[in-house]
Structure formats: C-alpha cells, structure tokens
Amino acid sequence: MRRAPSAAQEPREVAIRFSVTITLILVLSAVGLTYEIAAGRVLAPFFGTSLLTWTTVIATVLGGFSLGSALGGIIAERPRDTALRNVRNALVATAVLMAVSPTLLGVVHGMGARGTDGMMFSVFIVFFPASVCVTLPSPLLAKLAIEARPGREGSSLGFVLAAGSVGAIFGAILAGFVTLPLIGSTATFAACGAVALLCLPFLRGGQPSNPAVTVAAAGFVAFAGLAGSPACQYESGLSCLHVAQRGGEINLVSDGTLQAAEHATSSGVEDDGVGLVLSYTEWLWARMDRDLGREASVLFVGGGGYTLPTKLLETRPEAQAIAVEIDPLVTDVVRLHLPAAARMIARTGYDAGASGARDGRLGIVHADGRVYLNETQQRFDAAVMDAFSSGSVPAHLVTFETFARLREIVNGPVYVNLIDRPDGPLARGVQAILAALYPHVEAVQGEINTRGRTNILFAASRAPLAPLADAPEEYGPTDIADARAFTDDRGWVGHR
C-alpha cells in the first residue's frame, strides 16, 4: 500500500523576495514599451510613419498587453509549480518572438501586404503575440509581491502598479533616446529578447525549465541580434535611410520613399555644376528661378538632400539660404554620399542654430520645422516647404497656423511639395490653406505612380505669378476641389 508523501517530501515553495518581484515587473514593463516604440520605428520602411501606423501599433500592442494580463491572471491561480513553469515558458516565447519581429515583418511584406489593410494585418501578426507573452508573467509577479508582505497588501499593490508605470516610462525613454539611435531597431528587438531571458534565473521555485530550450532560445536571440540584417543602412530615432546608386544617379531613400537624388558623375550636370535629378525639384527650381532675385534669402523647411539650396547658392552667388532639417543624421549622410551638396555644405555651410555671426551662405538648423518657424525672428524672401516623414508631410507642418506664421516672416512666394492622390485630401486641405492666405495660388501635378499618388506642387504669392516657359513636361496644371483647411486642432491624419 502506497503511503501519502510526508510534509518533508512535498515540493517546497521557494519564496521570491518582494524587491525581486517589483524589479521583474519594472524590467518587463520596460521591455514591453521598448518593444512598442521599436515596432513603430521598424514599420516605417515598409508602411511609412503616420498617425494611422502609430495608432495601429499602439492599439495592437496594448491589446496584447490586455490579453496577456488576463491570461496571466488565470495562470497565477494555478498551483505555484505550474504557474512558474508557464511564466518561464512565456518569457522564452517572448524572447524568440521579439527577436524575430523584424525578419517576420519583412516576410509578411514580401508576401504582398500593402496599404492600410496590409499594414494592420502585418502589425497584428508580427507584434501581437510577443505583446501577449511579455505581459503574461505580471499577474503572478503581482501576486507574489503581495504575498511577500502579509498585512501590507495595499502598499504592496501600490508598488506593483508604480513599478509597471515606471518601467513603461523608462522603456519609452530607453528606446527613443538610447537603443534606436545607437544600435538600431534590429538589435533593439534582440536586446528586448535577451532581457526577457535574463529574468528567468530570478523566478525560483517549482520544476526547473528545460535548459536545452533556454539555451536554444538564447542562441537564437544572439544570432538575430548579431547576424540579422539591419532594417536600415543608416538609422536614428527619426530616420531610416538607405543610399543606392542606380546608373548614374545616387538616390537617398528615407523610410522607403525617395527623398533626394544627385548625378554620380559630371555627365548630365548642367553648366552651373548642379544638375537636378528629380522632376519635382526641376519644377520648383524653374518657379524659383523665375520669381526670385539674385540676392534672395530663402528658407527651406526640410533639408533632405540639400539639392535645391545647393542649386540656389551655386547659381546665385549673392543669395542666402537657411535649411531646417530635423535629423542631423540626414545631413551626415548627405555629406558622405551626395557630392554636390556635400561640397556646398563644406564650402559655405554653417550652424545657424548656434549663436554668433554667420560664417557662410548656407545656414543649417537641426530642429523641427514648426519649432523653428515659431521661434525665428529672421525674415526671408521666399520659403520652400519640402519636409517629409516617410511618404507624407508631418501633420503639424500643413496647418493654417503654420502657413499663417510663414506669411508673417516670408515677404515673397511660398513653394510646397506634397505626395498625394490627384485631388486627394492632403492636396485639398493645403489648397484651402493657401487660398485663404494668398490671392495667387498655382498647383501642378506630376506623373502618377503605381500606388496612385504623385507629387503635387504649389506656389502661393501675394503678387501674380508669371507663367513658366521651361517647366518640366511631366508637370501640368491640376484642379483641386474646395475643402476644409487643416488646423492644429483638426489636421492631416495620413494616407489611408
């Protein structure tokens, strides 16, 4: 007859210290938020960055957190041995799913995921499972924290909630200011997975995990971080840049959208030494060349490849330019890869954001364009609005308030470059703004691409705009319907 096991033979539950449980909650919350911010960053090269993409990422990850908390609560009610085993398995799964996220996103995109529906599907498939797994341990950890301090349940619960919030804050700061700018998104995902695995030794008690599985997961995470292809050739917290030479052209691509181009050699370059490659820049330059005097002072909101400022200063030796570029990385990449712009920056560029006298003709300001507009006391003869975040203009740069401020500091014409469908919502909103502020507005559009979009260009002025005799053939007048002007309160939400 088999005897029941004595108390000495029963598995002994090993208590986990209160400070350890609180630390684990904080760390896993930080991992979750770092993962969320990195998800929005790595999505940009495939689907751009807009209010819609960030809304989808945030909603999906928060949905995963919610489901993970609910499932974790059920697990926390199971016997301690079973609960700990499930939590350890969740951490292993978290590590693998986070490390594989950028590769899986590329696979889903390569299978044909496109547009808003494809973006939403990709975000759910790639980022939802890891979001569930990373949150699943939290209820058990909260339970252990409360049990560790009998009679002090209220304060223990308060510390649990505070640790989750502090961890989330720390994770967001870590992603935006440290990991994404310094090591890139691919390594950030792998680092999140590695931190999840490092939590395993602190979950003591119950049956030990299978060491082979843990070692295999650690090896996979290390491989993903060290051998995985970076999502970007050059990456910061703001930009994902690639430089590609195609034929005789050097192209600068940001978040999958062609931002600037130069001729790689002198062939095809005009007599003034600066050849414009992209047709939209040719139209803008034709308009500027017709409208502006030899001593013009021009504000460029959006540095991009610095091709238009270079053209202006090369052809007008007495002209001045200020280029406002939010990301210093863009300027660094231009210096490395776009020869004509690099020469102009080296010869006459200066830091216009620093105090002191000007020492050149091309002032460079690394700041948000709207912030610069709000703070500058300088006046200009013209302005070019050519700032992009992925394939669209940042919403706060296409509002009535933005252009009203431009009108205050710019004496002459304002030129605007957009990417939208013909008579699309962005074009209609900007047309309404310009028409309300300027008596003379000209709009043209270029060739429509395979996604049904095109460059739509505006010129707005207090004085009549003279007709162009040598505009690019690809660009012609376009009719844009009346619409509501965008404002800071009700602005552009991005392409759908």
C-alpha positions in Angstrom: 0.0 0.0 0.0 1.5 3.4 -1.1 1.8 5.9 1.7 1.0 9.6 1.1 4.1 11.8 1.0 5.0 13.4 4.2 5.4 17.2 4.5 9.1 16.8 4.2 8.7 15.0 0.9 6.4 17.6 -0.7 7.9 20.2 -3.1 8.8 23.3 -1.0 7.7 26.6 -2.4 10.6 28.9 -2.6 9.7 32.5 -1.7 10.7 35.2 -4.1 11.7 38.4 -2.3 9.4 41.4 -2.6 12.2 43.6 -4.1 12.8 40.9 -6.8 9.2 40.7 -7.9 9.0 44.5 -8.1 12.2 44.7 -10.1 11.0 42.0 -12.5 7.7 43.9 -13.0 9.6 47.1 -13.7 12.0 45.3 -16.2 9.3 43.5 -18.1 7.3 46.7 -18.4 10.3 48.5 -19.8 10.9 45.7 -22.2 7.2 45.9 -23.4 7.4 49.7 -24.0 10.8 49.5 -25.7 9.3 46.8 -28.0 6.3 49.0 -28.8 8.4 52.0 -29.7 10.8 49.8 -31.8 7.7 48.4 -33.6 6.7 51.8 -34.8 10.2 52.5 -36.0 10.8 49.3 -37.9 7.3 49.6 -39.5 8.3 52.8 -41.3 10.5 51.4 -44.1 7.6 49.2 -45.1 4.5 51.3 -44.5 5.7 54.8 -43.6 5.1 56.7 -40.4 1.8 58.4 -39.8 -1.0 58.8 -37.3 -2.5 55.7 -38.7 0.6 53.5 -38.4 1.3 54.6 -34.8 -2.4 54.2 -33.9 -2.4 50.7 -35.2 0.9 49.8 -33.4 -0.3 51.3 -30.1 -3.7 49.6 -30.3 -2.3 46.3 -31.2 0.4 46.2 -28.5 -2.0 47.5 -25.8 -4.4 44.8 -26.9 -1.7 42.2 -26.5 -0.8 43.6 -23.1 -4.5 43.3 -22.1 -4.9 39.7 -23.2 -1.6 38.8 -21.6 -2.7 40.3 -18.3 -6.0 38.3 -18.5 -4.3 35.0 -19.3 -1.6 35.7 -16.7 -4.3 36.2 -14.1 -5.7 32.7 -14.9 -2.2 31.2 -14.7 -1.5 32.9 -11.4 -4.4 31.0 -9.8 -2.8 27.6 -10.7 -0.5 25.7 -8.4 2.7 27.5 -7.9 4.8 24.9 -9.7 2.5 25.0 -12.8 2.3 28.8 -12.7 6.0 29.3 -12.6 6.6 26.9 -15.4 4.1 28.7 -17.6 5.6 32.0 -16.8 9.1 30.8 -17.7 7.8 29.4 -21.0 6.2 32.8 -21.7 9.5 34.6 -21.2 11.2 32.2 -23.6 8.5 32.7 -26.1 8.8 36.5 -25.6 12.5 36.4 -26.3 12.1 34.4 -29.5 9.1 36.4 -30.8 10.7 39.8 -30.1 14.0 38.8 -31.8 12.3 37.5 -34.9 9.9 40.5 -35.3 11.9 42.5 -38.0 12.5 39.4 -40.0 8.9 38.3 -39.8 7.7 41.8 -40.8 9.9 41.6 -43.9 8.4 38.2 -44.8 4.8 39.4 -44.4 5.6 42.5 -46.5 7.3 40.3 -49.1 4.2 38.2 -49.4 2.2 41.2 -50.6 1.0 43.1 -47.6 0.3 46.6 -48.8 -1.9 49.6 -48.0 -3.7 50.3 -44.8 -5.2 46.8 -44.6 -1.9 45.1 -45.2 -0.3 47.4 -42.5 -2.9 46.4 -39.9 -2.6 42.7 -40.8 1.2 42.9 -40.6 1.2 44.7 -37.2 -1.2 42.1 -35.7 0.7 39.1 -37.0 4.1 40.4 -36.1 3.7 42.3 -32.8 0.6 41.0 -31.1 1.9 37.6 -29.9 5.1 39.0 -28.2 2.9 41.7 -26.6 0.8 38.9 -25.0 3.7 36.9 -23.8 5.7 39.8 -22.2 2.7 40.7 -20.0 1.7 37.2 -19.0 4.1 37.0 -16.1 2.9 40.2 -14.4 -0.2 38.9 -12.5 1.8 36.1 -10.9 4.6 38.5 -10.0 2.0 40.9 -8.5 0.5 38.0 -6.5 4.0 37.0 -5.2 4.7 40.6 -4.3 1.5 40.9 -2.2 2.1 37.5 -0.6 5.6 38.5 0.4 4.3 41.2 2.7 1.4 39.8 4.8 -0.8 42.5 6.2 0.6 45.2 3.9 -1.4 44.3 0.8 -2.4 47.8 0.0 1.1 49.3 -0.2 2.3 46.2 -2.0 -0.3 46.6 -4.7 0.7 50.3 -5.0 4.3 49.4 -5.5 3.3 46.9 -8.2 1.3 49.5 -10.1 4.1 52.1 -9.7 6.7 49.6 -10.9 4.7 48.9 -14.1 4.3 52.6 -14.8 8.0 53.5 -14.1 9.1 50.6 -16.2 7.0 51.8 -19.1 8.3 55.3 -18.8 11.9 54.0 -18.7 11.3 51.7 -21.7 9.9 54.5 -23.8 12.9 56.8 -23.0 15.4 54.0 -23.5 14.0 53.2 -27.0 13.7 56.8 -28.2 16.9 58.2 -26.8 19.3 55.3 -26.5 18.8 52.0 -28.2 17.1 53.0 -31.5 19.6 55.9 -32.3 22.7 53.9 -31.1 22.2 50.3 -32.1 19.2 50.3 -34.4 15.9 48.6 -34.4 17.0 45.0 -35.2 19.5 45.0 -32.3 16.9 46.6 -30.1 14.4 43.8 -30.7 17.2 41.3 -29.9 18.1 43.2 -26.7 14.5 43.1 -25.6 14.5 39.3 -26.1 17.8 39.0 -24.2 16.5 40.9 -21.2 13.4 38.7 -21.1 15.7 35.7 -20.9 17.8 37.3 -18.1 14.7 37.4 -16.0 14.5 33.6 -15.9 17.0 32.9 -13.1 15.1 35.1 -10.7 11.9 33.1 -11.0 13.0 30.5 -8.4 10.9 27.6 -7.3 8.9 24.7 -8.9 10.3 22.4 -11.5 13.3 23.9 -13.4 12.9 24.8 -17.0 14.4 22.7 -19.8 17.9 24.1 -20.1 18.2 23.0 -23.7 15.2 25.1 -24.7 16.5 28.1 -22.8 20.0 27.7 -24.4 18.5 27.4 -27.8 16.4 30.5 -27.3 19.4 32.4 -26.1 21.4 31.3 -29.1 18.6 32.3 -31.5 18.3 35.8 -29.9 22.1 36.3 -30.1 22.0 35.2 -33.7 19.2 37.6 -34.5 20.9 40.5 -32.9 24.4 39.9 -34.4 23.7 38.3 -37.7 20.3 39.7 -38.6 20.2 42.2 -41.4 19.8 45.8 -40.2 16.4 47.3 -41.1 18.3 50.5 -42.2 21.6 51.3 -43.7 21.7 54.4 -41.5 19.3 54.7 -38.6 18.4 57.2 -36.0 15.4 57.7 -33.8 13.9 59.8 -36.6 15.1 58.3 -39.9 15.7 55.0 -41.6 18.0 55.9 -44.5 19.4 54.0 -47.5 21.7 55.2 -50.2 21.6 53.5 -53.6 23.4 54.2 -56.8 21.3 53.4 -59.9 23.0 54.0 -63.2 24.4 57.5 -63.0 22.3 58.6 -60.0 22.8 58.5 -56.3 19.4 58.1 -54.5 18.7 58.9 -50.9 15.8 56.9 -49.6 14.1 57.6 -46.3 11.6 55.1 -44.8 11.1 53.6 -48.3 10.4 56.9 -50.0 12.9 58.5 -52.4 13.8 61.8 -50.8 16.7 63.2 -52.9 19.0 62.3 -55.8 22.1 63.6 -57.5 24.2 62.7 -60.5 27.0 60.4 -59.5 29.4 62.0 -62.1 29.6 65.2 -64.0 27.8 63.8 -67.0 24.3 65.1 -67.2 25.2 68.0 -65.0 24.4 71.5 -66.1 26.9 74.2 -66.8 26.4 75.7 -63.3 27.7 72.4 -61.8 24.4 71.4 -60.2 22.1 69.0 -62.0 18.6 68.3 -60.6 17.6 64.7 -61.0 14.1 64.6 -59.6 11.4 66.2 -61.8 9.6 67.8 -58.9 12.8 69.7 -57.9 13.1 70.8 -61.5 9.7 72.4 -61.4 10.3 74.0 -58.1 13.6 75.4 -59.3 12.0 76.7 -62.5 9.5 78.5 -60.4 12.1 79.9 -58.0 14.4 80.9 -60.9 11.5 82.9 -62.4 10.3 84.5 -59.2 13.4 85.3 -57.1 16.1 87.9 -57.4 19.9 87.4 -57.3 20.2 88.3 -53.6 17.2 86.2 -52.5 17.1 84.9 -48.9 15.3 81.6 -48.9 14.1 79.3 -46.1 14.0 75.6 -46.8 11.9 73.6 -44.3 13.2 70.1 -44.8 16.8 69.6 -45.8 16.5 66.3 -47.5 19.4 66.0 -49.9 20.1 69.8 -49.9 19.8 69.8 -53.7 17.6 72.9 -54.0 19.6 75.0 -51.6 22.8 73.9 -53.4 21.2 74.9 -56.8 20.2 78.3 -55.4 23.5 79.1 -54.0 25.5 77.8 -56.9 23.6 79.9 -59.5 23.1 83.0 -57.3 26.4 83.8 -55.6 24.8 86.6 -53.6 21.9 84.5 -52.3 21.4 83.2 -48.8 19.7 80.1 -47.5 18.6 78.6 -44.3 17.8 74.8 -44.3 15.9 73.4 -41.4 16.4 69.6 -41.1 15.1 67.8 -38.0 17.5 64.9 -38.2 21.3 65.5 -38.1 21.8 62.0 -39.5 20.3 63.2 -42.8 22.9 65.9 -43.0 25.7 63.5 -42.2 24.6 61.0 -44.9 24.4 63.8 -47.4 28.0 64.8 -46.6 29.1 61.2 -47.2 27.2 60.4 -50.3 25.8 63.4 -52.3 28.9 65.1 -53.8 27.5 68.4 -55.0 25.5 69.1 -51.8 28.5 67.9 -49.7 30.8 70.4 -51.4 28.3 73.2 -50.9 27.9 72.4 -47.2 31.7 72.1 -46.8 32.3 75.4 -48.6 29.6 77.7 -47.2 27.6 75.8 -44.6 27.4 76.9 -41.0 25.4 76.1 -37.9 22.6 78.6 -38.0 21.2 77.2 -34.7 24.2 78.4 -32.8 24.6 82.0 -31.5 27.2 84.2 -33.1 27.8 85.7 -36.5 27.1 83.9 -39.8 30.1 82.3 -41.4 28.7 81.2 -44.8 25.7 81.4 -47.0 24.0 78.0 -46.2 22.7 78.0 -42.6 21.8 74.6 -41.3 19.4 74.2 -38.4 18.8 70.8 -36.9 15.3 71.3 -35.4 11.7 70.6 -36.1 10.5 73.0 -38.8 7.5 74.2 -36.9 9.6 75.0 -33.8 11.9 77.0 -35.9 9.1 78.9 -37.5 7.6 79.8 -34.2 10.9 81.0 -32.7 12.8 82.6 -35.6 13.0 86.4 -35.9 14.6 86.3 -39.3 12.7 87.4 -42.4 13.0 85.7 -45.9 12.2 86.5 -49.5 10.8 83.0 -50.1 10.2 79.7 -48.5 10.2 76.0 -49.7 8.1 73.6 -47.6 9.6 70.2 -48.5 9.7 68.3 -45.2 8.6 64.6 -45.2 8.2 61.9 -42.6 8.2 58.7 -44.7 5.9 59.3 -47.6 3.9 62.2 -46.2 4.2 65.6 -44.8 4.2 65.8 -41.0 0.7 66.9 -39.9 1.8 69.9 -37.9 3.6 71.4 -41.0 0.4 71.5 -43.1 -1.9 73.6 -40.9 -3.4 77.0 -41.3 -1.4 78.2 -38.3 1.9 77.0 -39.9 1.3 78.9 -43.1 0.0 82.0 -41.3 3.3 82.1 -39.5 5.2 81.7 -42.8 3.2 84.6 -44.2 4.5 86.7 -41.3 8.2 86.1 -41.9 8.3 85.5 -45.7 7.9 88.5 -47.9 7.6 86.6 -51.2 6.3 83.4 -52.5 5.9 80.1 -50.7 6.5 76.8 -52.5 5.1 73.4 -51.3 5.8 69.8 -52.2 3.3 67.1 -51.3 2.7 63.5 -52.2 -1.0 62.6 -52.6 -3.6 61.2 -54.9 -4.8 63.7 -57.6 -7.3 65.9 -55.8 -6.5 63.9 -52.7 -7.4 65.0 -49.1 -3.9 66.3 -48.3 -3.8 68.4 -51.5 -7.3 69.8 -50.9 -6.5 70.8 -47.3 -3.3 72.6 -48.3 -5.0 74.3 -51.2 -7.7 75.6 -48.8 -5.0 77.0 -46.5 -3.1 78.7 -49.3 -6.2 80.1 -50.9 -7.2 81.7 -47.6 -3.8 83.3 -47.1 -2.7 84.3 -50.6 -4.5 85.8 -53.5 -2.4 83.9 -56.1 -2.0 80.1 -55.9 -0.7 77.8 -58.6 -0.9 74.0 -58.4 0.6 71.4 -60.7 0.9 67.6 -60.5 3.4 65.1 -62.0 3.1 61.6 -63.2 1.0 59.2 -61.1 2.9 56.2 -59.7 1.7 52.6 -59.3 0.2 53.4 -55.9 -2.0 56.1 -57.5 0.0 59.0 -56.0 2.0 61.8 -57.4 3.9 64.9 -56.4 1.5 67.9 -56.1 3.3 71.2 -56.1 2.0 74.6 -55.0 3.3 78.1 -55.5 1.5 80.8 -53.4 2.2 84.5 -53.6 0.9 88.0 -52.7 1.8 89.1 -56.3 0.8 87.5 -59.5 2.9 84.5 -60.6 4.5 84.9 -64.1 4.0 81.9 -66.4 6.8 79.4 -66.8 8.4 79.0 -70.2 10.6 76.0 -69.4 8.7 73.9 -66.8 9.3 70.1 -66.9 6.9 68.3 -69.3 5.8 65.8 -66.6 4.1 68.6 -64.7 0.9 70.3 -65.6 -2.0 72.2 -64.0 -4.3 70.3 -61.8 -7.8 71.0 -60.5 -8.2 70.7 -56.7 -11.7 70.8 -55.1 -12.7 73.0 -52.3 -12.2 71.6 -48.8 -11.8 72.5 -45.2 -8.4 73.9 -44.3 -6.3 71.9 -41.9 -5.7 73.4 -38.5 -3.7 72.5 -35.4 -6.9 71.2 -33.9 -8.2 69.2 -36.9 -5.2 68.3 -39.1 -4.0 65.8 -41.7 -4.1 62.2 -40.4 -2.0 60.5 -43.1 -2.6 58.3 -46.1 -5.2 55.5 -45.8 
